[in-house]
Amino acid sequence: AARAAGVPFRGIGVKPRRIRWSTAFVARCLQMLVRNDGYGGVVVAHDDTTAREVFSQVAKFAWENMPQPRPTKKFSTKRELQFDDIGSRMEIRACKNRSAFAGFSVMCALLDEATRHEDNGGDPAEMLTNIKQTMPPPPAWTCLMMMGTGQGQRGFMYREAKKAHENPGAGGWQLAFLPAYRRPNAKRQFADAAAERAFERSLEEEERLLRGKPHECTLEFLHWRRWVLENEIDGSSESDKRRKRNQEH
């Protein structure tokens, strides 16, 4: 809607982990770059390990699955995906790298896991300023996104999300909750029909609420969700695990 209206998009996405919303954004960003000569994309991860993973897995996968015809590309040692014949590129860096973005205009940018940047030597406010300074003015369309899990009620992203929730549009941000059940890979199959019926009989009150409107979650999603909560949510106590569960799922 923002693009159709010709206004820049500024979004804050609160998401659960391991659901690949960031992957979807990077793929969309790459599609934009190959259609707009001379522009750049930026992904700022919360640490070096994640930056390497995003570059080696996400960016390359997104490019390899891009429809033909594709531009000529090369991968540099600086975690940059470059399209030689149209002069566009995507840079992926860790948040502690606060150097300015030089040599290209940023069309789309993502601060991934922004709730964790400050714990890893980053400064989201400063990073956003650096990025905005390189973005072209209208009528060129630009997209700037912060994404993160419910990583505690603190930090820059939390404060900006809270303001946008209490006063929609505050600071120019649009706030969105990106639920796990909207992603097609968030599901776990049953061994057979009997296992599915047994699972449905075992649904707890919270799960039954998710089955109803407005969520209308499938049994396969709830099966996946229960496995995630039992195996991937850690915490110092049961109350801590419950808090993290409610933040993310």
Accessible surface in RSA format (square Angstrom, percent):
REM  Atomic radii and reference values for relative SASA: ProtOr
REM  Chains: A
REM  Algorithm: Lee & Richards
REM  Probe-radius: 1.40
REM  Slices: 20
REM RES _ NUM      All-atoms   Total-Side   Main-Chain    Non-polar    All polar
REM                ABS   REL    ABS   REL    ABS   REL    ABS   REL    ABS   REL
RES ALA A   1   124.84 114.8  69.62 107.4  55.22 125.6  78.39 110.4  46.45 123.0
RES ALA A   2    14.56  13.4   5.26   8.1   9.30  21.2   9.72  13.7   4.84  12.8
RES ARG A   3   102.21  42.9  91.00  46.4  11.21  26.7  42.25  57.7  59.96  36.3
RES ALA A   4    99.88  91.8  54.34  83.9  45.54 103.6  67.25  94.7  32.63  86.4
RES ALA A   5    73.54  67.6  37.79  58.3  35.75  81.3  50.00  70.4  23.55  62.4
RES GLY A   6    40.09  49.4   0.00   N/A  40.09  49.4  25.57  70.2  14.51  32.5
RES VAL A   7    75.33  49.6  75.04  67.9   0.30   0.7  75.33  65.5   0.00   0.0
RES PRO A   8    49.55  36.1  37.00  33.7  12.55  45.6  37.00  30.5  12.55  78.0
RES PHE A   9    48.87  24.4  48.87  30.3   0.00   0.0  48.87  29.6   0.00   0.0
RES ARG A  10    43.10  18.1  41.60  21.2   1.50   3.6  17.04  23.3  26.06  15.8
RES GLY A  11     0.58   0.7   0.00   N/A   0.58   0.7   0.58   1.6   0.00   0.0
RES ILE A  12     0.16   0.1   0.00   0.0   0.16   0.4   0.00   0.0   0.16   0.4
RES GLY A  13     0.00   0.0   0.00   N/A   0.00   0.0   0.00   0.0   0.00   0.0
RES VAL A  14    37.24  24.5  37.24  33.7   0.00   0.0  37.24  32.4   0.00   0.0
RES LYS A  15    12.69   6.2  11.88   7.3   0.81   1.9   0.60   0.5  12.10  12.9
RES PRO A  16     0.30   0.2   0.25   0.2   0.05   0.2   0.25   0.2   0.05   0.3
RES ARG A  17    71.38  30.0  69.45  35.4   1.93   4.6  23.62  32.3  47.76  28.9
RES ARG A  18   169.39  71.1 135.71  69.2  33.68  80.2  45.18  61.7 124.21  75.3
RES ILE A  19     1.56   0.9   0.75   0.6   0.80   1.9   0.75   0.5   0.80   2.2
RES ARG A  20   119.11  50.0 108.08  55.1  11.03  26.3  35.99  49.2  83.12  50.4
RES TRP A  21    47.17  18.9  45.77  22.2   1.40   3.3  45.77  24.4   1.40   2.3
RES SER A  22    18.52  15.6  18.05  24.1   0.47   1.1  17.47  37.2   1.05   1.5
RES THR A  23    19.44  13.8  19.13  19.4   0.31   0.7  11.99  16.1   7.45  11.3
RES ALA A  24    36.47  33.5  24.25  37.4  12.22  27.8  31.56  44.4   4.92  13.0
RES PHE A  25    28.26  14.1  22.74  14.1   5.52  14.4  27.65  16.8   0.61   1.7
RES VAL A  26     1.72   1.1   1.69   1.5   0.03   0.1   1.72   1.5   0.00   0.0
RES ALA A  27    29.95  27.5  29.07  44.9   0.88   2.0  29.07  40.9   0.88   2.3
RES ARG A  28   127.63  53.6 125.85  64.2   1.78   4.2  49.14  67.2  78.49  47.6
RES CYS A  29     2.56   1.9   1.43   1.6   1.13   2.7   1.35   3.4   1.21   1.3
RES LEU A  30     0.03   0.0   0.03   0.0   0.00   0.0   0.03   0.0   0.00   0.0
RES GLN A  31    57.33  32.1  57.16  41.8   0.17   0.4   3.86   8.2  53.47  40.6
RES MET A  32     9.49   4.9   6.63   4.4   2.85   6.8   3.64   3.1   5.85   7.8
RES LEU A  33     0.00   0.0   0.00   0.0   0.00   0.0   0.00   0.0   0.00   0.0
RES VAL A  34    27.61  18.2  10.98   9.9  16.63  40.1  10.98   9.5  16.63  45.1
RES ARG A  35   160.95  67.6 128.00  65.3  32.95  78.4  67.44  92.2  93.51  56.7
RES ASN A  36    34.59  23.9  29.87  28.9   4.72  11.4   5.06  12.2  29.53  28.5
RES ASP A  37   101.68  71.2  82.72  82.3  18.95  44.8  29.44  69.3  72.24  72.0
RES GLY A  38    39.17  48.3   0.00   N/A  39.17  48.3  23.96  65.8  15.21  34.1
RES TYR A  39    52.90  24.7  52.53  29.9   0.37   1.0  25.69  19.3  27.21  33.5
RES GLY A  40     0.00   0.0   0.00   N/A   0.00   0.0   0.00   0.0   0.00   0.0
RES GLY A  41     0.00   0.0   0.00   N/A   0.00   0.0   0.00   0.0   0.00   0.0
RES VAL A  42     0.62   0.4   0.00   0.0   0.62   1.5   0.00   0.0   0.62   1.7
RES VAL A  43     1.87   1.2   1.87   1.7   0.00   0.0   1.87   1.6   0.00   0.0
RES VAL A  44     0.00   0.0   0.00   0.0   0.00   0.0   0.00   0.0   0.00   0.0
RES ALA A  45     0.19   0.2   0.00   0.0   0.19   0.4   0.19   0.3   0.00   0.0
RES HIS A  46    12.75   7.0  12.25   8.5   0.50   1.3   8.32   8.6   4.43   5.2
RES ASP A  47    44.50  31.2  40.56  40.4   3.94   9.3  19.78  46.6  24.72  24.7
RES ASP A  48    44.48  31.2  41.78  41.6   2.71   6.4  14.82  34.9  29.67  29.6
RES THR A  49    70.44  50.1  69.68  70.6   0.76   1.8  42.71  57.4  27.73  41.9
RES THR A  50    25.92  18.4  25.92  26.3   0.00   0.0  15.88  21.3  10.04  15.2
RES ALA A  51     0.00   0.0   0.00   0.0   0.00   0.0   0.00   0.0   0.00   0.0
RES ARG A  52   125.79  52.8 124.00  63.2   1.79   4.3  54.46  74.4  71.33  43.2
RES GLU A  53    81.38  46.7  80.41  60.8   0.96   2.3  21.14  40.9  60.24  49.2
RES VAL A  54    12.81   8.4  12.64  11.4   0.17   0.4  12.79  11.1   0.02   0.1
RES PHE A  55    22.44  11.2  22.44  13.9   0.00   0.0  22.44  13.6   0.00   0.0
RES SER A  56    57.60  48.7  43.95  58.7  13.64  31.4  35.10  74.7  22.50  31.5
RES GLN A  57   112.39  62.8 104.69  76.5   7.70  18.3  37.70  80.3  74.69  56.6
RES VAL A  58    18.50  12.2  18.24  16.5   0.26   0.6  18.50  16.1   0.00   0.0
RES ALA A  59     0.00   0.0   0.00   0.0   0.00   0.0   0.00   0.0   0.00   0.0
RES LYS A  60    67.13  32.8  67.06  41.1   0.07   0.2  19.84  17.9  47.30  50.4
RES PHE A  61   111.79  55.9 109.80  68.0   2.00   5.2 111.15  67.4   0.64   1.8
RES ALA A  62     9.85   9.1   0.88   1.4   8.97  20.4   4.74   6.7   5.11  13.5
RES TRP A  63    23.88   9.6  23.88  11.6   0.00   0.0  23.88  12.7   0.00   0.0
RES GLU A  64   108.89  62.5  90.65  68.6  18.25  43.4  27.45  53.1  81.44  66.5
RES ASN A  65    92.98  64.1  62.96  60.8  30.01  72.3  25.71  61.9  67.26  65.0
RES MET A  66    13.52   7.0   5.55   3.7   7.98  19.0   6.51   5.5   7.02   9.3
RES PRO A  67    85.01  62.0  68.69  62.6  16.32  59.3  80.17  66.2   4.84  30.1
RES GLN A  68   129.73  72.5 102.79  75.1  26.94  64.1  58.96 125.5  70.77  53.7
RES PRO A  69   132.68  96.7 113.24 103.2  19.44  70.7 114.84  94.8  17.85 110.9
RES ARG A  70    72.03  30.2  45.56  23.2  26.47  63.0   4.63   6.3  67.40  40.9
RES PRO A  71    17.92  13.1   9.66   8.8   8.27  30.0  14.59  12.0   3.33  20.7
RES THR A  72    83.96  59.7  75.23  76.3   8.73  20.8  53.12  71.4  30.84  46.6
RES LYS A  73    63.49  31.0  47.11  28.9  16.38  39.0   5.49   4.9  58.01  61.8
RES LYS A  74   106.24  51.8 101.77  62.4   4.47  10.6  50.87  45.8  55.37  59.0
RES PHE A  75    65.49  32.8  34.99  21.7  30.49  79.3  34.99  21.2  30.49  87.3
RES SER A  76    32.47  27.4  18.18  24.3  14.28  32.9  27.03  57.5   5.44   7.6
RES THR A  77   143.11 101.8 107.59 109.1  35.52  84.6  91.43 122.8  51.68  78.1
RES LYS A  78   155.51  75.9 139.27  85.5  16.24  38.7  88.81  79.9  66.70  71.0
RES ARG A  79    53.59  22.5  53.16  27.1   0.43   1.0  12.93  17.7  40.66  24.6
RES GLU A  80    17.46  10.0  17.46  13.2   0.00   0.0   0.00   0.0  17.46  14.3
RES LEU A  81     0.13   0.1   0.00   0.0   0.13   0.3   0.00   0.0   0.13   0.3
RES GLN A  82    37.58  21.0  37.58  27.5   0.00   0.0   8.12  17.3  29.47  22.3
RES PHE A  83     1.15   0.6   0.00   0.0   1.15   3.0   0.07   0.0   1.07   3.1
RES ASP A  84    77.76  54.5  50.21  50.0  27.55  65.2  29.12  68.5  48.65  48.5
RES ASP A  85    91.84  64.3  52.94  52.7  38.91  92.0  41.50  97.7  50.35  50.2
RES ILE A  86    35.72  20.3  25.38  18.9  10.34  24.9  31.40  22.6   4.32  11.7
RES GLY A  87    51.15  63.1   0.00   N/A  51.15  63.1  33.81  92.8  17.34  38.8
RES SER A  88     1.91   1.6   0.00   0.0   1.91   4.4   0.11   0.2   1.80   2.5
RES ARG A  89    53.46  22.4  53.44  27.2   0.02   0.0  12.55  17.2  40.90  24.8
RES MET A  90     0.05   0.0   0.04   0.0   0.01   0.0   0.04   0.0   0.01   0.0
RES GLU A  91    17.52  10.1  17.52  13.3   0.00   0.0   2.41   4.7  15.10  12.3
RES ILE A  92     1.94   1.1   0.36   0.3   1.58   3.8   0.36   0.3   1.58   4.3
RES ARG A  93    10.78   4.5  10.69   5.5   0.09   0.2   4.96   6.8   5.82   3.5
RES ALA A  94     2.18   2.0   1.48   2.3   0.69   1.6   1.48   2.1   0.69   1.8
RES CYS A  95     1.21   0.9   1.18   1.3   0.03   0.1   0.83   2.1   0.38   0.4
RES LYS A  96   127.60  62.3 108.81  66.8  18.79  44.7  60.77  54.7  66.83  71.2
RES ASN A  97    61.71  42.6  54.49  52.7   7.21  17.4  22.18  53.4  39.53  38.2
RES ARG A  98   104.29  43.8  90.52  46.1  13.77  32.8  28.99  39.6  75.30  45.6
RES SER A  99    64.15  54.2  49.54  66.1  14.62  33.7  51.61 109.9  12.54  17.6
RES ALA A 100    76.55  70.4  58.10  89.7  18.45  42.0  58.18  81.9  18.37  48.7
RES PHE A 101    10.35   5.2   0.00   0.0  10.35  26.9   1.17   0.7   9.18  26.3
RES ALA A 102    75.73  69.6  60.49  93.4  15.24  34.7  65.57  92.3  10.16  26.9
RES GLY A 103    79.82  98.4   0.00   N/A  79.82  98.4  40.08 110.0  39.73  89.0
RES PHE A 104    23.76  11.9   5.53   3.4  18.23  47.4  15.43   9.4   8.32  23.8
RES SER A 105    41.37  35.0  38.79  51.8   2.58   6.0   2.75   5.9  38.62  54.1
RES VAL A 106     0.00   0.0   0.00   0.0   0.00   0.0   0.00   0.0   0.00   0.0
RES MET A 107     7.98   4.1   7.98   5.3   0.00   0.0   7.98   6.8   0.00   0.0
RES CYS A 108     0.53   0.4   0.53   0.6   0.00   0.0   0.53   1.3   0.00   0.0
RES ALA A 109     0.03   0.0   0.00   0.0   0.03   0.1   0.03   0.0   0.00   0.0
RES LEU A 110     0.31   0.2   0.31   0.2   0.00   0.0   0.31   0.2   0.00   0.0
RES LEU A 111     0.00   0.0   0.00   0.0   0.00   0.0   0.00   0.0   0.00   0.0
RES ASP A 112     8.98   6.3   8.98   8.9   0.00   0.0   0.30   0.7   8.68   8.7
RES GLU A 113    21.00  12.1  21.00  15.9   0.00   0.0   6.86  13.3  14.14  11.5
RES ALA A 114     0.04   0.0   0.00   0.0   0.04   0.1   0.00   0.0   0.04   0.1
RES THR A 115    15.58  11.1   6.27   6.4   9.32  22.2   8.99  12.1   6.59  10.0
RES ARG A 116    89.20  37.5  89.20  45.5   0.00   0.0   4.41   6.0  84.78  51.4
RES HIS A 117     0.99   0.5   0.99   0.7   0.00   0.0   0.00   0.0   0.99   1.2
RES GLU A 118    70.22  40.3  48.38  36.6  21.84  52.0  28.72  55.5  41.50  33.9
RES ASP A 119    85.48  59.9  49.37  49.1  36.10  85.4  28.98  68.2  56.50  56.3
RES ASN A 120    53.90  37.2  38.06  36.8  15.84  38.1  12.16  29.3  41.74  40.3
RES GLY A 121    43.20  53.3   0.00   N/A  43.20  53.3  33.55  92.1   9.64  21.6
RES GLY A 122     6.69   8.3   0.00   N/A   6.69   8.3   0.00   0.0   6.69  15.0
RES ASP A 123    51.13  35.8  47.79  47.6   3.33   7.9   6.66  15.7  44.47  44.3
RES PRO A 124     1.83   1.3   1.56   1.4   0.27   1.0   1.80   1.5   0.03   0.2
RES ALA A 125    43.49  40.0  39.49  60.9   4.01   9.1  41.28  58.1   2.21   5.9
RES GLU A 126    68.62  39.4  62.05  46.9   6.57  15.6  29.31  56.7  39.31  32.1
RES MET A 127     3.46   1.8   2.43   1.6   1.03   2.4   3.04   2.6   0.42   0.6
RES LEU A 128     6.22   3.5   6.22   4.5   0.00   0.0   6.22   4.4   0.00   0.0
RES THR A 129    68.92  49.0  66.64  67.6   2.28   5.4  41.94  56.3  26.97  40.8
RES ASN A 130    24.96  17.2  22.34  21.6   2.62   6.3   1.65   4.0  23.31  22.5
RES ILE A 131     0.00   0.0   0.00   0.0   0.00   0.0   0.00   0.0   0.00   0.0
RES LYS A 132    95.62  46.6  83.03  50.9  12.60  30.0  41.09  37.0  54.53  58.1
RES GLN A 133   139.53  78.0 101.06  73.9  38.47  91.6  42.77  91.0  96.76  73.4
RES THR A 134    27.41  19.5  15.13  15.3  12.28  29.3  23.62  31.7   3.79   5.7
RES MET A 135    22.37  11.6   5.42   3.6  16.96  40.4   5.50   4.7  16.88  22.4
RES PRO A 136    25.96  18.9  14.44  13.2  11.52  41.9  19.94  16.5   6.02  37.4
RES PRO A 137   101.87  74.2  92.81  84.6   9.06  32.9  98.99  81.7   2.88  17.9
RES PRO A 138    82.81  60.3  64.90  59.2  17.90  65.1  65.35  54.0  17.46 108.5
RES PRO A 139   134.36  97.9 113.46 103.4  20.90  76.0 117.37  96.9  16.99 105.6
RES ALA A 140    27.80  25.6  12.58  19.4  15.22  34.6  24.26  34.2   3.54   9.4
RES TRP A 141    38.22  15.3  31.84  15.4   6.38  15.0  33.28  17.7   4.94   8.0
RES THR A 142     1.77   1.3   1.77   1.8   0.00   0.0   0.08   0.1   1.68   2.5
RES CYS A 143    10.78   8.2  10.78  12.0   0.00   0.0   0.00   0.0  10.78  11.6
RES LEU A 144     0.00   0.0   0.00   0.0   0.00   0.0   0.00   0.0   0.00   0.0
RES MET A 145    15.32   7.9  15.32  10.1   0.00   0.0  12.35  10.5   2.97   3.9
RES MET A 146     0.00   0.0   0.00   0.0   0.00   0.0   0.00   0.0   0.00   0.0
RES MET A 147     8.03   4.2   8.03   5.3   0.00   0.0   8.03   6.8   0.00   0.0
RES GLY A 148     0.00   0.0   0.00   N/A   0.00   0.0   0.00   0.0   0.00   0.0
RES THR A 149     6.47   4.6   5.25   5.3   1.21   2.9   2.45   3.3   4.02   6.1
RES GLY A 150    17.50  21.6   0.00   N/A  17.50  21.6  15.99  43.9   1.51   3.4
RES GLN A 151    67.70  37.9  60.96  44.6   6.74  16.0   5.82  12.4  61.88  46.9
RES GLY A 152    22.37  27.6   0.00   N/A  22.37  27.6  14.83  40.7   7.55  16.9
RES GLN A 153   140.95  78.8 112.83  82.5  28.12  66.9  24.19  51.5 116.75  88.6
RES ARG A 154   128.98  54.2 120.82  61.6   8.16  19.4  63.22  86.4  65.76  39.9
RES GLY A 155    15.22  18.8   0.00   N/A  15.22  18.8  10.97  30.1   4.25   9.5
RES PHE A 156    28.10  14.1  28.10  17.4   0.00   0.0  28.10  17.0   0.00   0.0
RES MET A 157     4.55   2.4   3.75   2.5   0.80   1.9   3.75   3.2   0.80   1.1
RES TYR A 158    64.55  30.1  60.60  34.5   3.95  10.3  47.77  35.9  16.78  20.7
RES ARG A 159   125.30  52.6 123.14  62.8   2.16   5.1  58.74  80.3  66.56  40.3
RES GLU A 160    20.66  11.9  20.33  15.4   0.33   0.8   0.67   1.3  19.99  16.3
RES ALA A 161    12.26  11.3  11.77  18.2   0.49   1.1  12.04  17.0   0.23   0.6
RES LYS A 162    92.98  45.4  86.70  53.2   6.28  15.0  60.41  54.4  32.57  34.7
RES LYS A 163   102.39  50.0 100.16  61.5   2.23   5.3  61.85  55.7  40.55  43.2
RES ALA A 164     3.75   3.4   0.27   0.4   3.48   7.9   0.27   0.4   3.48   9.2
RES HIS A 165   133.09  72.7 117.05  81.4  16.04  41.0  75.15  77.4  57.95  67.4
RES GLU A 166   113.59  65.2  78.00  59.0  35.60  84.8  39.63  76.7  73.96  60.4
RES ASN A 167    92.72  63.9  91.59  88.5   1.12   2.7  21.36  51.4  71.35  69.0
RES PRO A 168   114.52  83.5  91.99  83.9  22.53  81.9  93.95  77.6  20.58 127.9
RES GLY A 169    45.62  56.3   0.00   N/A  45.62  56.3  27.29  74.9  18.32  41.0
RES ALA A 170    22.02  20.2  11.95  18.4  10.07  22.9  20.55  28.9   1.46   3.9
RES GLY A 171    65.50  80.8   0.00   N/A  65.50  80.8  33.61  92.2  31.90  71.4
RES GLY A 172    48.87  60.3   0.00   N/A  48.87  60.3  34.01  93.3  14.86  33.3
RES TRP A 173     8.92   3.6   8.74   4.2   0.18   0.4   3.09   1.6   5.83   9.5
RES GLN A 174    98.78  55.2  93.47  68.3   5.30  12.6  35.53  75.6  63.25  48.0
RES LEU A 175    63.40  35.3  30.30  21.7  33.10  83.2  30.30  21.3  33.10  89.1
RES ALA A 176    42.64  39.2  36.73  56.7   5.91  13.4  42.64  60.0   0.00   0.0
RES PHE A 177   118.33  59.2  95.82  59.4  22.51  58.6  96.18  58.3  22.15  63.4
RES LEU A 178    26.56  14.8  26.56  19.0   0.00   0.0  26.56  18.6   0.00   0.0
RES PRO A 179    11.26   8.2  11.11  10.1   0.15   0.5  11.26   9.3   0.00   0.0
RES ALA A 180     5.43   5.0   2.54   3.9   2.90   6.6   2.54   3.6   2.90   7.7
RES TYR A 181    61.92  28.9  37.82  21.5  24.10  62.7  24.61  18.5  37.31  46.0
RES ARG A 182   159.97  67.2 134.82  68.7  25.14  59.9  35.24  48.2 124.73  75.6
RES ARG A 183    49.77  20.9  45.57  23.2   4.20  10.0   0.59   0.8  49.18  29.8
RES PRO A 184   101.02  73.6  84.34  76.9  16.68  60.6  98.34  81.2   2.68  16.6
RES ASN A 185    71.41  49.2  49.82  48.1  21.59  52.0  43.95 105.8  27.46  26.5
RES ALA A 186     4.23   3.9   0.00   0.0   4.23   9.6   0.22   0.3   4.00  10.6
RES LYS A 187   110.11  53.7  94.48  58.0  15.63  37.2  44.01  39.6  66.10  70.4
RES ARG A 188    98.58  41.4  95.30  48.6   3.28   7.8  24.54  33.5  74.04  44.9
RES GLN A 189   118.88  66.5 102.67  75.0  16.21  38.6  57.54 122.5  61.34  46.5
RES PHE A 190    31.60  15.8   8.55   5.3  23.05  60.0  10.61   6.4  20.99  60.1
RES ALA A 191   100.44  92.4  52.62  81.2  47.82 108.8  65.29  92.0  35.15  93.1
RES ASP A 192    82.95  58.1  69.48  69.2  13.47  31.8  41.97  98.8  40.98  40.9
RES ALA A 193    60.56  55.7  51.13  78.9   9.43  21.5  53.86  75.8   6.71  17.8
RES ALA A 194    55.29  50.8  49.52  76.4   5.78  13.1  50.59  71.2   4.70  12.5
RES ALA A 195    37.48  34.5  26.65  41.1  10.83  24.6  33.61  47.3   3.87  10.2
RES GLU A 196    55.52  31.9  55.52  42.0   0.00   0.0   7.68  14.9  47.84  39.1
RES ARG A 197   133.26  56.0 131.73  67.2   1.53   3.6  57.19  78.2  76.07  46.1
RES ALA A 198    46.19  42.5  39.96  61.7   6.23  14.2  40.64  57.2   5.55  14.7
RES PHE A 199    17.10   8.6  11.93   7.4   5.17  13.5  16.62  10.1   0.48   1.4
RES GLU A 200    69.53  39.9  68.55  51.9   0.99   2.4  16.51  31.9  53.03  43.3
RES ARG A 201   170.90  71.8 145.35  74.1  25.55  60.8  77.56 106.0  93.34  56.6
RES SER A 202    54.27  45.9  33.09  44.2  21.18  48.8  43.33  92.3  10.95  15.3
RES LEU A 203    13.62   7.6   3.60   2.6  10.03  25.2   3.60   2.5  10.03  27.0
RES GLU A 204   114.41  65.7 107.55  81.4   6.86  16.3  37.24  72.0  77.16  63.0
RES GLU A 205   137.35  78.9 127.21  96.2  10.15  24.2  47.82  92.5  89.54  73.1
RES GLU A 206    67.03  38.5  63.39  48.0   3.64   8.7  34.16  66.1  32.87  26.8
RES GLU A 207     7.13   4.1   7.13   5.4   0.00   0.0   2.22   4.3   4.92   4.0
RES ARG A 208   124.93  52.5 114.62  58.4  10.31  24.5  46.63  63.7  78.29  47.5
RES LEU A 209   122.02  68.0 114.37  81.8   7.65  19.2 117.35  82.4   4.67  12.6
RES LEU A 210    28.08  15.6  28.08  20.1   0.00   0.0  28.08  19.7   0.00   0.0
RES ARG A 211    88.33  37.1  74.28  37.9  14.06  33.5  16.21  22.2  72.12  43.7
RES GLY A 212    32.57  40.2   0.00   N/A  32.57  40.2  32.41  88.9   0.16   0.4
RES LYS A 213   174.83  85.3 145.43  89.2  29.40  70.0  88.30  79.5  86.53  92.2
RES PRO A 214   117.94  86.0  90.29  82.3  27.65 100.5  95.76  79.1  22.18 137.8
RES HIS A 215    68.32  37.3  59.26  41.2   9.07  23.2  37.72  38.9  30.61  35.6
RES GLU A 216   104.24  59.8  85.18  64.4  19.06  45.4  26.97  52.2  77.27  63.1
RES CYS A 217     4.05   3.1   0.00   0.0   4.05   9.5   3.03   7.7   1.03   1.1
RES THR A 218    72.64  51.7  70.53  71.5   2.11   5.0  66.14  88.8   6.49   9.8
RES LEU A 219    14.26   7.9  12.95   9.3   1.31   3.3  12.95   9.1   1.31   3.5
RES GLU A 220    46.27  26.6  46.27  35.0   0.00   0.0   8.49  16.4  37.77  30.8
RES PHE A 221    11.41   5.7  11.41   7.1   0.00   0.0  11.41   6.9   0.00   0.0
RES LEU A 222     0.27   0.1   0.05   0.0   0.22   0.5   0.08   0.1   0.18   0.5
RES HIS A 223    31.68  17.3  31.33  21.8   0.35   0.9  14.43  14.9  17.24  20.1
RES TRP A 224    32.60  13.1  32.60  15.8   0.00   0.0  14.13   7.5  18.47  30.0
RES ARG A 225     7.63   3.2   7.63   3.9   0.00   0.0   0.45   0.6   7.18   4.4
RES ARG A 226    53.99  22.7  53.66  27.4   0.33   0.8  28.24  38.6  25.75  15.6
RES TRP A 227    94.53  37.9  92.18  44.6   2.35   5.5  77.93  41.6  16.60  26.9
RES VAL A 228     7.20   4.7   7.20   6.5   0.00   0.0   7.20   6.3   0.00   0.0
RES LEU A 229    31.71  17.7  18.49  13.2  13.21  33.2  18.61  13.1  13.09  35.2
RES GLU A 230   127.06  72.9  89.63  67.8  37.43  89.1  42.15  81.5  84.91  69.3
RES ASN A 231    87.31  60.2  50.01  48.3  37.30  89.8  13.96  33.6  73.36  70.9
RES GLU A 232    49.95  28.7  33.61  25.4  16.35  38.9  20.26  39.2  29.70  24.2
RES ILE A 233    11.36   6.5   2.36   1.8   9.00  21.7   2.86   2.1   8.50  23.1
RES ASP A 234    92.78  65.0  89.61  89.2   3.17   7.5  41.12  96.8  51.66  51.5
RES GLY A 235    27.54  34.0   0.00   N/A  27.54  34.0   6.63  18.2  20.91  46.8
RES SER A 236   110.90  93.7  66.16  88.3  44.74 103.1  57.21 121.8  53.68  75.2
RES SER A 237    52.03  44.0  41.22  55.0  10.80  24.9  45.36  96.6   6.67   9.3
RES GLU A 238   115.80  66.5 109.63  82.9   6.17  14.7  55.60 107.5  60.20  49.2
RES SER A 239    70.77  59.8  62.55  83.5   8.22  18.9  40.48  86.2  30.28  42.4
RES ASP A 240    25.21  17.7  21.55  21.5   3.66   8.7  11.74  27.6  13.48  13.4
RES LYS A 241    76.54  37.3  75.81  46.5   0.73   1.7  28.68  25.8  47.86  51.0
RES ARG A 242   120.22  50.5 116.47  59.4   3.75   8.9  39.47  53.9  80.74  48.9
RES ARG A 243   107.76  45.2 101.03  51.5   6.73  16.0  65.86  90.0  41.90  25.4
RES LYS A 244    54.12  26.4  54.12  33.2   0.00   0.0  23.91  21.5  30.20  32.2
RES ARG A 245    61.98  26.0  61.92  31.6   0.06   0.1   7.39  10.1  54.59  33.1
RES ASN A 246    90.94  62.7  62.26  60.2  28.68  69.1  28.89  69.5  62.05  60.0
RES GLN A 247    43.18  24.1  25.54  18.7  17.64  42.0  25.79  54.9  17.39  13.2
RES GLU A 248     6.37   3.7   4.84   3.7   1.53   3.6   1.03   2.0   5.34   4.4
RES HIS A 249    36.23  19.8   1.01   0.7  35.23  90.1  23.36  24.1  12.87  15.0
END  Absolute sums over single chains surface
CHAIN  1 A    13085.6      10474.4       2611.3       6723.6       6362.0
END  Absolute sums over all chains
TOTAL         13085.6      10474.4       2611.3       6723.6       6362.0
